[in-house]
Amino acid sequence: MRTDVSGREHHWDSMRALLMLLGIPYHVAMAYRANDVWIVNAGEGDLIFTWIAGIIHLFRMPAFFVIAGYFAALLLMRRAPGAWMKNRLIRLGLPFVAALLTLNPLLNLFCELSNFSLWGALGSLEKNSLQSGGYWVRHLWFIIVLLYLCGAAALLCHLAPRAAQAMLPARIDDWLGRHMAAAVIGLGVVIGAWQAGAIELFYAWGFATNLPQQILRIDQLIQFAPWFALGWLVCRAPQFRATLHKPSASLALIALAATLLYLQIGRDVHPMTERFIGTIAAITMTQALIAAMKRLADRPSPAVQALVSGAFVVYLVHLPITAGLVVLGQHIAMPVVVKAGMITALTMVLSWGCWRIVQASPTLRLLYDGVGPELPRLTPPPARMTATATAP
């Protein structure tokens, strides 16, 4: 499917919204995994949700950070690093603080109510709020990591202005484009080795404590920095990017095999091996998703644009809603698959309703979406710098 005449590649927007919205079925599945404990206790589960959660977990956040790196590289070609970073701080920082102070306490209360009576829940809420940084951060961790990576990208372009415009050398880009499958696997091996070694060292050296791990999220910065860098590479390598848009049977088979292997033995092997297998699954699944979205969603669509506009707020509000519905579901007798499906659908409806309320209020829009009358949403420029304009 061809990009519209404006040159904008709509599939990247669609893919980003999809990955944000997948947080809803992912977190519902986490609550209903078989024989697993999560932040909210459903008291029941099924193996199908263990598999659903595992599959979504493999590719969702790696692919999200690839897109984040892609857009960072694209926007920094057209905008001053300082102005761009200021926009990022407002667009991400304000919603982070607002959600931290208003949504996450509600989320934590529901999590406690899934295990205790009201007074016991309030006591546990007070205790954990005072002791655990991760208790406050919860699902907002990705904003912390994204701000780190955006700051690093802006600093690079400030200190080395040529980096803002630099493209991958044509000879290397051409080789990557002609050997896309091998390049994806090679990059997966490099990232997988980094994941297996660096994250393991972080834990082995005793950094998994309240400040570096639970609050600052340094382990997840280590984990997702390579994916952000991969997105930057994809933006600056037009020949490689063009071939990523094409389905690959070999990579699809590797993705299937690696995913099944991860789900089958992931918990029974050393964490380094688990991370390496998971990385191979993630990068091949990401390529398949890019190709699929290019084919299916690279066109202007009012419905898709509405989802793109609301996806961030929906993500912020959905987890407290999910947790509250799971607690209510403890008292309803019905097949767990049916219950989880209903909670997924109802979470989406209620989250979308919250977005419409936020959308209608300039104050709420600023607080929860980082967009105000003087703070427009920073969108990528028409894609003279995107794959369509630089296809082989």
Backbone torsions as a table, in degrees:
resi	resn	phi	psi	omega
1	MET	NA	134.1	-174.8
2	ARG	-84.7	147.5	173.5
3	THR	-67.0	150.3	-178.6
4	ASP	-68.9	172.9	-170.6
5	VAL	-64.5	-19.7	178.1
6	SER	-70.6	-15.1	-178.9
7	GLY	87.8	-1.7	-177.2
8	ARG	-75.9	136.9	178.4
9	GLU	-94.0	95.5	-172.9
10	HIS	-69.3	-22.9	-175.7
11	HIS	-66.1	-27.9	177.3
12	TRP	-67.4	-42.8	175.8
13	ASP	-61.2	-45.8	-178.6
14	SER	-62.7	-40.6	-179.6
15	MET	-65.7	-41.5	178.8
16	ARG	-62.8	-44.1	178.3
17	ALA	-63.2	-42.4	179.1
18	LEU	-58.7	-44.7	-178.0
19	LEU	-65.9	-36.8	176.2
20	MET	-65.2	-46.3	-176.6
21	LEU	-70.2	-25.2	176.0
22	LEU	-64.0	-13.5	174.5
23	GLY	-59.1	-28.6	-178.7
24	ILE	-68.6	-59.0	178.0
25	PRO	-63.1	-30.6	178.4
26	TYR	-62.9	-49.0	-176.7
27	HIS	-72.7	-32.3	173.0
28	VAL	-63.7	-43.9	178.3
29	ALA	-62.7	-38.0	177.2
30	MET	-59.3	-39.3	-178.7
31	ALA	-68.8	-27.4	-174.1
32	TYR	-112.9	22.8	173.6
33	ARG	-65.4	151.7	180.0
34	ALA	-78.4	128.6	174.2
35	ASN	55.7	38.5	178.6
36	ASP	-131.6	148.4	179.1
37	VAL	-107.3	134.8	177.8
38	TRP	-130.8	-174.3	-176.4
39	ILE	-65.3	-29.7	174.2
40	VAL	-117.5	132.6	-173.1
41	ASN	-98.8	109.3	179.4
42	ALA	-77.0	-24.3	-178.5
43	GLY	79.0	5.8	178.8
44	GLU	-160.2	165.3	-179.2
45	GLY	-171.9	176.6	-179.7
46	ASP	-149.8	147.2	-177.0
47	LEU	-60.7	-30.0	-178.5
48	ILE	-60.3	-33.6	-179.6
49	PHE	-77.2	-26.1	172.3
50	THR	-62.4	-42.0	179.9
51	TRP	-72.0	-41.9	179.5
52	ILE	-60.7	-48.1	-179.6
53	ALA	-61.7	-41.9	-178.8
54	GLY	-63.9	-41.3	-178.7
55	ILE	-68.3	-47.7	-179.5
56	ILE	-63.2	-40.3	-179.7
57	HIS	-60.1	-35.1	-175.5
58	LEU	-59.9	-45.4	-170.1
59	PHE	-111.3	-19.4	-167.0
60	ARG	-62.5	-55.0	-177.5
61	MET	-75.8	-37.5	171.7
62	PRO	-55.4	-46.1	179.6
63	ALA	-65.2	-37.4	178.6
64	PHE	-60.8	-44.0	-178.3
65	PHE	-73.6	-26.5	170.8
66	VAL	-61.3	-45.8	179.0
67	ILE	-64.5	-40.7	178.8
68	ALA	-61.1	-42.5	177.6
69	GLY	-66.7	-36.6	178.1
70	TYR	-61.7	-50.2	-178.6
71	PHE	-67.6	-35.3	177.1
72	ALA	-61.4	-46.4	179.6
73	ALA	-63.7	-38.5	-178.8
74	LEU	-67.5	-46.4	-176.0
75	LEU	-72.2	-33.0	-179.5
76	LEU	-73.5	-9.6	172.2
77	MET	-75.8	-20.5	-173.2
78	ARG	-117.3	-14.7	-172.9
79	ARG	-128.6	149.7	178.2
80	ALA	-64.3	138.2	-176.7
81	PRO	-55.0	-42.2	-177.9
82	GLY	-64.5	-44.7	179.7
83	ALA	-65.6	-40.8	179.5
84	TRP	-64.1	-43.1	-178.5
85	MET	-68.8	-35.5	175.3
86	LYS	-60.2	-42.4	177.6
87	ASN	-62.4	-41.8	178.8
88	ARG	-62.9	-40.1	-179.4
89	LEU	-63.8	-38.2	178.8
90	ILE	-74.5	-48.5	-175.8
91	ARG	-63.9	-33.4	-179.0
92	LEU	-103.0	-37.9	-173.5
93	GLY	-69.9	-44.8	179.5
94	LEU	-61.4	-49.7	176.8
95	PRO	-61.4	-34.0	178.2
96	PHE	-60.6	-49.5	-179.0
97	VAL	-65.9	-43.0	-179.3
98	ALA	-62.4	-45.0	179.7
99	ALA	-68.3	-37.0	179.1
100	LEU	-60.1	-39.3	-174.1
101	LEU	-89.6	-23.5	-174.6
102	THR	-116.2	-41.8	-174.8
103	LEU	-87.3	-43.2	-175.6
104	ASN	-68.1	-35.1	172.8
105	PRO	-59.5	-38.5	176.6
106	LEU	-65.6	-43.5	175.8
107	LEU	-56.6	-48.0	-177.8
108	ASN	-65.1	-34.7	176.9
109	LEU	-63.5	-44.2	178.0
110	PHE	-63.2	-39.0	178.1
111	CYS	-61.6	-42.0	178.7
112	GLU	-68.1	-38.0	179.3
113	LEU	-66.6	-19.9	176.7
114	SER	-73.7	-11.8	-178.5
115	ASN	-120.6	-23.5	-172.7
116	PHE	-132.7	164.5	168.2
117	SER	-68.8	175.4	-174.4
118	LEU	-56.9	-50.3	-176.7
119	TRP	-68.8	-37.8	175.6
120	GLY	-64.7	-38.1	178.4
121	ALA	-64.7	-42.4	180.0
122	LEU	-64.7	-38.9	177.7
123	GLY	-65.6	-43.8	178.4
124	SER	-66.5	-36.5	177.7
125	LEU	-61.2	-45.6	179.8
126	GLU	-63.7	-44.9	-178.0
127	LYS	-62.2	-49.9	-176.9
128	ASN	-70.6	-31.9	177.8
129	SER	-63.6	-30.7	-179.0
130	LEU	-85.4	-20.2	-170.9
131	GLN	-110.9	-26.3	-170.0
132	SER	-118.9	119.2	174.6
133	GLY	-68.3	-38.1	179.1
134	GLY	-63.7	-26.8	177.4
135	TYR	-62.0	-33.1	177.2
136	TRP	-80.6	-39.1	-173.0
137	VAL	-73.2	-51.0	-179.9
138	ARG	48.9	-126.1	-173.4
139	HIS	-79.8	3.4	178.4
140	LEU	-87.5	1.9	-176.2
141	TRP	-56.3	-34.5	-175.2
142	PHE	-65.0	-27.1	178.3
143	ILE	-68.4	-40.5	177.3
144	ILE	-59.2	-49.6	-178.1
145	VAL	-65.4	-40.0	-179.4
146	LEU	-65.3	-37.3	177.0
147	LEU	-66.5	-39.3	174.3
148	TYR	-55.7	-49.9	-173.1
149	LEU	-70.2	-38.8	175.8
150	CYS	-64.0	-41.1	177.5
151	GLY	-61.6	-41.5	178.4
152	ALA	-64.7	-40.7	179.4
153	ALA	-65.6	-43.3	179.5
154	ALA	-65.5	-40.2	178.8
155	LEU	-64.7	-41.5	177.3
156	LEU	-57.9	-47.0	-177.7
157	CYS	-71.8	-25.0	175.8
158	HIS	-73.9	-44.6	-177.5
159	LEU	-77.2	-31.9	-179.7
160	ALA	-128.6	81.0	-174.2
161	PRO	-53.7	-29.0	179.8
162	ARG	-64.0	-25.6	180.0
163	ALA	-65.2	-26.2	-179.4
164	ALA	-65.3	-27.3	-177.6
165	GLN	-112.3	-7.3	-171.5
166	ALA	-65.7	132.6	173.7
167	MET	-107.1	158.4	175.7
168	LEU	-63.4	138.2	178.2
169	PRO	-50.4	137.6	-173.2
170	ALA	-57.2	-37.4	-178.8
171	ARG	-63.4	-42.6	-180.0
172	ILE	-70.7	-42.5	179.2
173	ASP	-60.5	-42.2	179.4
174	ASP	-62.9	-40.8	178.7
175	TRP	-64.4	-44.2	179.2
176	LEU	-61.6	-39.2	179.6
177	GLY	-67.0	-37.9	-179.3
178	ARG	-77.9	-19.0	-178.9
179	HIS	-127.1	49.7	-172.0
180	MET	-57.9	-47.7	-176.6
181	ALA	-61.2	-45.2	179.0
182	ALA	-65.0	-37.6	179.5
183	ALA	-65.2	-41.9	178.9
184	VAL	-62.4	-45.1	178.9
185	ILE	-65.6	-41.1	178.3
186	GLY	-61.6	-44.2	176.8
187	LEU	-63.9	-37.0	177.5
188	GLY	-63.2	-39.1	178.4
189	VAL	-64.7	-43.3	179.1
190	VAL	-63.4	-49.1	179.9
191	ILE	-64.7	-40.2	179.5
192	GLY	-62.2	-40.6	177.6
193	ALA	-64.9	-40.1	176.2
194	TRP	-62.1	-47.2	-179.8
195	GLN	-60.4	-45.1	-176.6
196	ALA	-65.3	-39.0	-175.3
197	GLY	-88.2	-52.6	-172.1
198	ALA	-67.3	-43.8	-179.1
199	ILE	-67.7	-39.1	178.3
200	GLU	-62.8	-40.5	177.5
201	LEU	-64.4	-37.7	177.9
202	PHE	-55.8	-45.7	-179.9
203	TYR	-76.0	-39.1	-178.4
204	ALA	-64.6	-31.7	-179.9
205	TRP	-85.1	6.0	172.2
206	GLY	81.4	25.7	-179.0
207	PHE	-89.8	-1.3	-178.0
208	ALA	-79.8	60.3	-178.9
209	THR	-117.9	-178.8	-169.1
210	ASN	-58.7	-47.2	-175.3
211	LEU	-74.9	-59.2	-174.4
212	PRO	-70.6	-32.3	-174.8
213	GLN	-97.9	-52.5	-173.5
214	GLN	-77.7	-35.6	-177.2
215	ILE	-97.2	-55.2	-176.1
216	LEU	-79.9	-18.9	176.8
217	ARG	57.4	43.5	-178.3
218	ILE	-66.7	-34.1	179.0
219	ASP	-63.1	-37.9	179.2
220	GLN	-78.0	-25.2	169.9
221	LEU	-63.5	-45.9	176.9
222	ILE	-59.6	-39.6	-176.3
223	GLN	-68.5	-42.3	-169.6
224	PHE	-102.7	-8.8	176.5
225	ALA	-56.6	-43.0	178.9
226	PRO	-62.6	-32.4	179.1
227	TRP	-70.7	-38.5	175.0
228	PHE	-61.9	-44.1	178.0
229	ALA	-63.0	-36.2	177.8
230	LEU	-64.0	-40.4	176.7
231	GLY	-62.7	-38.8	175.9
232	TRP	-60.8	-45.5	179.0
233	LEU	-60.0	-44.0	-179.3
234	VAL	-60.0	-39.3	178.9
235	CYS	-66.6	-37.4	-173.8
236	ARG	-95.2	9.4	179.2
237	ALA	-128.8	81.8	-171.4
238	PRO	-62.4	-36.5	179.0
239	GLN	-67.6	-43.2	178.3
240	PHE	-63.5	-43.6	-179.1
241	ARG	-61.7	-41.4	-179.0
242	ALA	-61.5	-37.2	180.0
243	THR	-78.5	-26.1	174.4
244	LEU	-62.6	-24.9	-179.8
245	HIS	-75.4	-6.7	-177.0
246	LYS	-103.2	135.4	178.2
247	PRO	-60.2	146.1	178.5
248	SER	-129.3	114.5	-179.4
249	ALA	-63.0	-39.7	-178.5
250	SER	-65.3	-42.9	178.7
251	LEU	-68.8	-34.7	177.5
252	ALA	-63.5	-40.7	178.2
253	LEU	-66.3	-40.8	177.8
254	ILE	-64.9	-39.8	178.1
255	ALA	-61.0	-44.6	179.1
256	LEU	-62.9	-46.8	-178.5
257	ALA	-64.5	-44.9	-178.8
258	ALA	-66.5	-37.3	178.7
259	THR	-66.1	-46.5	178.7
260	LEU	-62.9	-40.1	178.4
261	LEU	-63.6	-43.2	179.4
262	TYR	-61.9	-45.4	-178.9
263	LEU	-67.6	-30.5	-176.1
264	GLN	-80.9	-42.0	-171.8
265	ILE	-121.8	0.7	-172.1
266	GLY	-52.2	-40.3	-176.6
267	ARG	-85.2	-8.6	-175.6
268	ASP	-102.4	0.6	-179.0
269	VAL	-115.9	171.6	178.4
270	HIS	-62.0	144.2	-180.0
271	PRO	-53.3	-33.5	178.5
272	MET	-62.9	-43.2	178.3
273	THR	-66.3	-40.9	178.6
274	GLU	-59.8	-44.9	-178.6
275	ARG	-66.3	-37.8	-179.5
276	PHE	-66.0	-47.3	178.8
277	ILE	-61.9	-42.9	179.7
278	GLY	-61.9	-35.6	179.3
279	THR	-67.4	-42.1	178.2
280	ILE	-62.6	-42.1	176.5
281	ALA	-62.7	-42.8	-175.4
282	ALA	-65.4	-44.4	-174.8
283	ILE	-72.7	-34.6	178.1
284	THR	-74.3	-36.3	175.2
285	MET	-66.6	-36.8	178.5
286	THR	-64.2	-42.7	177.8
287	GLN	-61.7	-42.4	179.1
288	ALA	-63.2	-37.9	179.3
289	LEU	-68.5	-41.7	177.6
290	ILE	-59.5	-45.8	-179.4
291	ALA	-64.1	-41.4	-178.8
292	ALA	-66.7	-43.0	-179.2
293	MET	-69.4	-33.8	175.8
294	LYS	-60.8	-40.3	-177.4
295	ARG	-75.3	-37.0	-169.3
296	LEU	-100.4	-24.9	-168.3
297	ALA	-128.8	14.8	-178.2
298	ASP	-90.7	63.8	178.9
299	ARG	-157.6	153.9	177.5
300	PRO	-69.0	136.1	179.9
301	SER	-149.3	120.1	178.2
302	PRO	-57.3	-38.2	-179.5
303	ALA	-66.0	-44.5	179.3
304	VAL	-66.0	-40.5	179.2
305	GLN	-63.0	-35.8	176.0
306	ALA	-63.8	-42.1	177.2
307	LEU	-64.6	-40.9	178.1
308	VAL	-60.2	-44.0	-177.7
309	SER	-64.6	-37.6	-174.9
310	GLY	-94.6	-7.3	-170.0
311	ALA	-61.2	-39.6	-176.9
312	PHE	-65.6	-47.6	178.8
313	VAL	-65.3	-41.2	176.7
314	VAL	-56.8	-42.1	179.2
315	TYR	-63.9	-42.8	-177.7
316	LEU	-61.3	-41.5	-172.0
317	VAL	-91.6	-14.6	-168.3
318	HIS	-69.7	-33.4	-172.6
319	LEU	-70.4	-42.5	172.7
320	PRO	-58.7	-38.1	178.4
321	ILE	-65.1	-45.9	178.8
322	THR	-58.4	-47.5	-178.6
323	ALA	-61.4	-42.7	178.9
324	GLY	-62.8	-41.1	179.0
325	LEU	-68.3	-35.8	176.9
326	VAL	-63.7	-41.3	177.7
327	VAL	-62.5	-45.0	176.8
328	LEU	-61.4	-36.8	-178.3
329	GLY	-67.0	-19.4	176.8
330	GLN	-60.0	-24.6	-174.6
331	HIS	-102.6	8.8	-179.0
332	ILE	-117.0	123.9	-179.7
333	ALA	-90.9	112.3	174.5
334	MET	-163.5	161.9	178.7
335	PRO	-54.2	137.0	-173.1
336	VAL	-63.1	-32.8	178.8
337	VAL	-65.6	-41.6	178.2
338	VAL	-65.9	-44.1	-179.0
339	LYS	-61.6	-46.7	-179.5
340	ALA	-64.0	-38.4	177.6
341	GLY	-63.7	-41.1	178.4
342	MET	-66.6	-40.2	178.7
343	ILE	-64.9	-39.8	177.6
344	THR	-60.1	-48.4	-178.8
345	ALA	-65.7	-43.6	-177.8
346	LEU	-68.4	-35.7	176.1
347	THR	-61.6	-42.6	179.4
348	MET	-63.4	-44.0	-178.6
349	VAL	-64.4	-47.6	-178.3
350	LEU	-67.7	-38.6	178.3
351	SER	-64.8	-40.0	177.8
352	TRP	-66.1	-36.9	175.5
353	GLY	-62.0	-39.6	175.9
354	CYS	-62.5	-40.2	178.0
355	TRP	-61.9	-40.3	-179.6
356	ARG	-66.0	-35.6	175.8
357	ILE	-65.9	-46.1	177.9
358	VAL	-60.4	-43.0	-177.7
359	GLN	-61.9	-31.7	-175.9
360	ALA	-82.9	-10.6	-176.7
361	SER	-117.1	117.7	178.0
362	PRO	-56.5	-37.6	-179.6
363	THR	-67.6	-48.2	179.0
364	LEU	-65.1	-35.8	179.4
365	ARG	-62.8	-40.4	178.1
366	LEU	-66.7	-43.5	-175.2
367	LEU	-71.7	-41.1	-171.9
368	TYR	-106.4	-10.0	177.2
369	ASP	-126.1	-6.8	178.6
370	GLY	68.8	20.8	-177.4
371	VAL	-122.8	125.6	177.7
372	GLY	-134.8	-178.6	-178.0
373	PRO	-56.4	-34.5	-179.4
374	GLU	-103.9	7.3	-176.2
375	LEU	-129.8	73.5	-177.0
376	PRO	-67.3	154.1	175.3
377	ARG	-62.4	129.5	-177.8
378	LEU	-86.4	107.1	-177.2
379	THR	-104.7	153.5	178.3
380	PRO	-61.9	150.5	178.8
381	PRO	-70.1	159.6	172.1
382	PRO	-50.5	141.4	-158.2
383	ALA	-85.5	54.7	166.8
384	ARG	-64.5	-18.7	178.7
385	MET	-103.3	12.4	-178.2
386	THR	-103.6	-179.3	-169.7
387	ALA	-62.2	-35.2	-176.1
388	THR	-60.0	-39.4	-176.9
389	ALA	-79.6	-12.0	-175.1
390	THR	-126.1	24.0	-180.0
391	ALA	-65.2	151.9	-177.1
392	PRO	-66.5	NA	NA
